[in-house]
Amino acid sequence: MALNIVLHEPEIPANTGNIGRTCAATGTRLHLIEPLGFSLSEKQLKRAGMDYWKEIDVAVYVNWAEFLEKNPGAKIYFATTKGRHVYSEVSYEPDCFLMFGKESAGIPEEILKANPDTCVRIPMIGETRSLNLSNAAAVLLYEALRQNGFAGMKREGQLHRLNWDD
């Protein structure tokens, strides 16, 4: 089973493109909840996702209710600066959903309040409001992947011109 990233009403195409590229590199499914602040055919989206966009498993939903209807019983972790739990202190299931809100406002508080035990935060210093959406998604996703042993992922790289053992 694969991990899932959910973007609730994303606004900036470059962020979604970057997250899409990360999904392609990790075999993660991308779920987009409308309204989107851009078109899926937008150049910025495809530029940030590079040539990986065609390899991404993307599902689009008209709203939060449709997402819940089409993913019954989904174990969802909500990334929010308001979370009570640090993201690294949670045990992520191999098929869980990591949800992120729109850049300007985050996940609606009604959704957070209904799910207090699965709201997670990335620690930051001072009065920093938030990390960039694509950075936050990568932080949580790679923690979930690490906890699940990087299942099915290439764990060793190769040099292009030289060999490690020469």
PADRENNU-848511 format. One record per residue: x, y, z of N, C-alpha, C, O in turn; residue number from 1. Coordinates in steps of 0.1 Angstrom, whole numbers. Atoms other than C-alpha are relative to their C-alpha. Layout:
<drendrens>
- n_xx/n_yy/n_zz/ca_xx/ca_yy/ca_zz/c_xx/c_yy/c_zz/o_xx/o_yy/o_zz/seq
- X/Y/Z/X/Y/Z/X/Y/Z/X/Y/Z/NUM $
...
</drendrens>
This chain:
<drendrens>
- n_xx/n_yy/n_zz/ca_xx/ca_yy/ca_zz/c_xx/c_yy/c_zz/o_xx/o_yy/o_zz/seq
- 8/-12/0/0/0/0/9/12/0/20/12/5/1 $
- -7/-12/2/11/35/-7/-5/11/9/-16/11/13/2 $
- 3/-12/-8/12/67/14/-8/10/-10/-8/8/-22/3 $
- 9/-10/8/-11/96/3/3/14/5/4/16/18/4 $
- 0/-15/-4/-7/134/3/-13/6/-5/-17/4/-16/5 $
- 13/-6/3/-39/154/4/3/15/1/8/20/11/6 $
- -1/-14/0/-38/191/-5/-15/6/0/-22/4/-10/7 $
- 14/-6/-2/-70/210/7/1/14/-6/6/23/0/8 $
- 1/-13/6/-76/239/-17/13/7/-2/15/18/1/9 $
- -13/-6/3/-40/245/-28/-2/12/-9/-10/13/-18/10 $
- 1/-12/7/-34/280/-42/11/3/-10/9/10/-20/11 $
- -12/-3/8/1/281/-57/4/-12/-8/8/-22/-3/12 $
- -3/12/9/8/259/-87/14/-5/2/16/-18/1/13 $
- -14/5/-1/46/257/-81/1/-9/12/8/-19/12/14 $
- 0/9/-12/40/242/-46/-6/-13/-3/0/-24/0/15 $
- 6/13/4/16/216/-60/9/-8/-9/10/-20/-9/16 $
- -10/6/9/41/209/-88/11/-7/8/15/-18/4/17 $
- -11/5/-8/69/204/-63/-4/-12/8/3/-22/8/18 $
- 5/12/-8/48/181/-41/-3/-11/-10/-1/-23/-6/19 $
- 2/10/9/38/162/-72/13/-7/-4/13/-19/-5/20 $
- -13/6/3/74/156/-81/5/-9/12/10/-20/9/21 $
- -3/8/-12/80/144/-45/-8/-13/0/-3/-24/3/22 $
- 9/12/0/50/120/-49/5/-9/-11/5/-22/-9/23 $
- -6/9/11/65/107/-82/12/-8/5/14/-19/2/24 $
- -12/6/-5/98/100/-65/-2/-10/11/7/-18/14/25 $
- 2/8/-12/82/82/-36/-11/-10/-2/-14/-18/7/26 $
- 12/9/2/52/63/-51/-12/4/8/-20/-4/11/27 $
- 10/-5/-9/29/85/-31/-12/5/-9/-9/11/-19/28 $
- 12/-5/8/-7/92/-44/-3/14/5/-2/17/17/29 $
- 4/-14/-3/-17/129/-46/-15/2/-1/-21/-2/-12/30 $
- 14/-3/0/-52/140/-37/-2/15/1/4/21/10/31 $
- 3/-15/1/-64/175/-46/-14/3/3/-23/-2/-4/32 $
- 14/-4/-3/-95/190/-30/-2/14/-5/4/23/-1/33 $
- 4/-13/6/-111/218/-50/-7/9/10/-12/4/20/34 $
- -5/-7/12/-113/247/-54/15/1/0/21/3/10/35 $
- -14/-2/1/-78/249/-67/3/14/-5/-6/20/-11/36 $
- -3/-13/4/-61/282/-72/7/1/-13/13/11/-16/37 $
- -6/1/13/-49/272/-106/-6/-11/-8/-14/-19/-3/38 $
- 5/11/8/-56/249/-135/11/-11/0/23/-8/1/39 $
- -10/11/1/-40/215/-137/8/0/-12/18/-8/-13/40 $
- -7/-1/13/-28/224/-172/10/11/1/17/14/-9/41 $
- -8/-13/-1/-9/255/-159/15/-4/-1/20/-14/4/42 $
- -14/1/3/27/259/-170/8/-1/13/17/-10/14/43 $
- -8/0/-12/40/266/-135/-1/-13/7/9/-18/13/44 $
- 2/13/-6/25/234/-122/9/-11/-6/16/-18/1/45 $
- -8/10/7/42/213/-148/15/3/0/23/-6/0/46 $
- -15/-3/-2/75/232/-146/5/-4/13/16/-10/13/47 $
- -5/4/-13/78/226/-109/0/-15/1/9/-21/7/48 $
- 0/15/0/68/189/-114/9/-6/-10/10/-18/-10/49 $
- -8/4/11/91/187/-143/-7/-10/-9/-19/-9/-11/50 $
- 6/9/9/86/158/-166/-7/-12/8/-11/-22/2/51 $
- 6/10/-9/73/137/-136/-15/1/0/-21/-9/5/52 $
- 14/-2/-3/38/151/-137/-9/-12/-6/-19/-16/0/53 $
- 7/10/6/26/124/-161/0/-14/8/-8/-22/5/54 $
- -2/12/-8/38/97/-137/-8/0/14/-8/-10/21/55 $
- 7/-1/-13/18/110/-107/-14/-5/0/-22/-3/-9/56 $
- 14/5/-2/-13/92/-95/-7/11/8/-6/13/20/57 $
- 7/-11/-6/-36/122/-89/-15/-3/0/-21/-7/-10/58 $
- 15/0/-1/-72/122/-77/-5/14/4/1/21/13/59 $
- 6/-14/-2/-93/154/-77/-14/-2/6/-22/-10/0/60 $
- 13/1/-6/-123/159/-55/-7/14/0/1/24/1/61 $
- 6/-13/1/-149/187/-57/-1/7/14/-2/19/15/62 $
- 0/-6/-13/-149/192/-19/4/-11/11/7/-22/7/63 $
- -4/9/-11/-140/177/15/-9/-12/2/-5/-23/4/64 $
- 10/11/-1/-172/157/17/2/-11/-10/1/-23/-7/65 $
- -2/10/10/-165/140/-16/13/-8/3/13/-20/1/66 $
- -13/7/-4/-129/132/-4/-3/-11/10/1/-23/9/67 $
- 3/10/-10/-143/115/27/-9/-11/-5/-7/-23/-1/68 $
- 9/10/6/-170/97/7/8/-11/-8/6/-23/-7/69 $
- -8/9/9/-144/82/-17/12/-6/7/18/-15/1/70 $
- -10/6/-8/-119/74/10/-5/-4/14/1/1/24/71 $
- 5/3/-13/-139/58/38/10/-7/9/17/-16/4/72 $
- -9/6/-10/-120/49/69/14/4/-1/23/-2/5/73 $
- -14/-4/2/-89/67/58/6/5/13/-1/13/20/74 $
- -7/-6/-12/-64/74/86/7/12/-5/17/11/-13/75 $
- -5/-13/5/-56/111/81/7/7/11/2/8/22/76 $
- -8/-8/-9/-29/131/98/-1/14/-6/2/16/-18/77 $
- 3/-14/5/-36/169/95/12/8/4/15/10/16/78 $
- -12/-9/-2/-4/191/92/-5/14/3/-11/20/-6/79 $
- 5/-13/-4/-11/223/111/10/6/11/15/-1/19/80 $
- -8/-7/-10/8/249/131/-7/-1/14/-2/3/24/81 $
- 8/1/-12/-20/244/156/0/-13/7/-7/-15/17/82 $
- 1/14/-5/-14/207/162/6/-1/14/15/6/18/83 $
- -4/3/-14/-9/193/197/12/-10/0/18/-12/10/84 $
- -10/11/1/15/165/185/11/4/-10/8/10/-20/85 $
- -11/-2/10/50/168/169/-1/-11/-10/-3/-23/-6/86 $
- 1/9/11/50/151/135/9/-13/2/5/-24/-2/87 $
- -9/11/-1/79/128/145/-3/-9/12/3/-20/13/88 $
- 4/8/-12/62/115/176/-13/-9/-3/-18/-15/6/89 $
- 11/8/4/34/98/156/4/-12/-8/15/-12/-14/90 $
- -3/12/8/34/63/141/-9/0/-12/-21/-1/-11/91 $
- 8/-1/12/23/65/105/-2/-14/-6/8/-21/-8/92 $
- 3/12/6/6/36/89/4/1/-15/5/12/-21/93 $
- -6/0/14/19/25/54/-10/5/-10/-6/8/-22/94 $
- 10/-4/10/-14/36/37/-7/13/5/-18/16/1/95 $
- 7/-12/-5/-22/68/57/0/12/-9/7/11/-20/96 $
- 2/-12/8/-31/102/44/6/11/8/3/13/20/97 $
- -6/-12/-6/-10/133/52/-7/12/-7/-5/15/-19/98 $
- 8/-11/6/-32/164/47/6/13/3/10/16/15/99 $
- -5/-14/-2/-21/200/42/-10/10/-6/-17/7/-15/100 $
- 10/-10/4/-42/231/39/6/10/-10/18/10/-14/101 $
- -5/-10/9/-40/260/15/10/10/6/10/12/18/102 $
- -12/-8/-5/-10/283/17/-5/12/8/3/16/18/103 $
- 3/-12/-7/-29/314/29/-8/-2/13/-8/7/22/104 $
- 9/2/-12/-51/298/56/2/-14/7/-4/-16/18/105 $
- -1/13/-6/-41/262/63/-13/-8/-2/-22/-5/-10/106 $
- 12/8/-1/-67/235/70/-11/7/8/-8/12/18/107 $
- 10/-6/-7/-101/248/80/-1/-5/15/0/-17/17/108 $
- 0/3/-14/-104/249/118/-11/-10/4/-9/-18/14/109 $
- 11/10/-2/-137/229/117/5/-14/-2/2/-23/6/110 $
- -5/13/2/-118/200/103/10/-4/11/10/-15/15/111 $
- -10/3/-11/-89/203/128/-7/-3/13/-4/-13/20/112 $
- 7/2/-13/-113/206/158/-7/-14/0/-8/-20/11/113 $
- 7/14/0/-131/173/147/11/-11/0/7/-22/2/114 $
- -10/10/0/-97/155/146/12/4/8/23/4/3/115 $
- -12/-5/-8/-75/168/175/11/-10/2/23/-6/3/116 $
- -11/10/-3/-56/135/180/9/-3/-12/20/-8/-10/117 $
- -8/2/11/-43/134/145/5/13/-7/9/13/-18/118 $
- -5/-12/5/-33/170/141/15/1/4/18/-1/16/119 $
- -14/0/-3/5/172/139/7/13/-5/2/20/-14/120 $
- -6/-12/4/29/201/137/15/-2/-1/21/-12/4/121 $
- -14/0/2/65/207/126/5/12/9/1/23/8/122 $
- -5/-11/-9/84/226/154/7/11/-7/15/8/-17/123 $
- -7/-12/6/96/261/145/3/9/12/-3/9/22/124 $
- -3/-10/-10/112/289/165/-8/13/-1/-13/16/-12/125 $
- 6/-13/1/97/322/174/-14/1/-5/-22/-8/-3/126 $
- 14/-3/6/67/336/156/-1/-4/-14/-9/2/-21/127 $
- 1/4/14/74/319/123/-14/-6/-2/-19/-14/5/128 $
- 14/4/3/39/314/108/0/-15/-5/-9/-23/-1/129 $
- 0/13/6/47/283/87/12/-2/-9/19/7/-13/130 $
- -10/3/10/70/265/64/-7/1/-14/-19/1/-15/131 $
- 6/1/13/65/265/26/-7/-13/-1/-2/-24/4/132 $
- 9/12/1/38/240/17/8/-12/-5/7/-23/0/133 $
- -7/11/5/61/218/-4/11/-5/9/13/-17/9/134 $
- -10/5/-10/88/217/23/-7/-8/11/-2/-18/15/135 $
- 7/7/-11/63/208/50/-5/-14/-5/-4/-24/3/136 $
- 4/13/5/49/180/28/11/-10/-1/10/-22/3/137 $
- -11/9/1/83/166/22/5/-5/14/9/-16/16/138 $
- -4/3/-13/92/167/59/-9/-12/6/-3/-22/10/139 $
- 9/10/-5/61/147/69/1/-13/-8/1/-24/-2/140 $
- 0/12/8/62/123/40/12/-8/2/11/-20/4/141 $
- -12/8/-2/98/113/45/1/-6/14/7/-16/16/142 $
- 1/7/-13/92/107/82/-9/-12/-1/-5/-23/5/143 $
- 9/12/2/63/84/73/7/-11/-8/6/-23/-4/144 $
- -8/10/8/85/67/47/11/-6/8/13/-19/8/145 $
- -10/5/-9/113/63/72/-5/-10/10/0/-21/12/146 $
- 7/9/-9/90/48/97/-4/-13/-6/-5/-24/1/147 $
- 5/12/7/78/23/71/12/-7/-8/9/-14/-17/148 $
- -12/6/5/114/13/62/3/3/-15/9/-4/-22/149 $
- -2/-4/14/114/32/28/-4/-12/-9/3/-14/-19/150 $
- 4/12/7/95/2/15/-1/2/-16/-7/12/-20/151 $
- 0/0/14/101/-4/-22/9/11/-7/9/13/-19/152 $
- -8/-12/5/125/26/-25/15/-4/-2/20/-12/6/153 $
- -14/2/3/160/26/-39/8/7/12/6/19/14/154 $
- -7/-5/-12/183/31/-8/15/3/-3/22/8/6/155 $
- -14/-3/3/217/34/-25/1/6/-14/-5/2/-24/156 $
- -2/-7/13/228/57/-53/13/-4/-7/22/-10/-1/157 $
- -11/3/8/254/54/-80/6/13/-5/-1/22/-9/158 $
- -7/-11/6/280/79/-92/-2/-1/-15/-4/-11/-20/159 $
- 1/0/14/277/90/-128/13/-4/-8/12/-12/-17/160 $
- -13/2/7/313/91/-139/10/-9/7/18/-16/0/161 $
- -9/8/-7/331/73/-112/-7/-12/7/-19/-12/8/162 $
- 6/11/-8/326/41/-91/3/2/15/15/7/18/163 $
- -3/-1/-14/323/41/-53/12/-8/4/20/-4/13/164 $
- -10/9/-5/347/12/-50/14/2/-7/23/-6/-4/165 $
- -13/-2/7/376/25/-73/9/9/8/20/11/4/166 $
</drendrens>
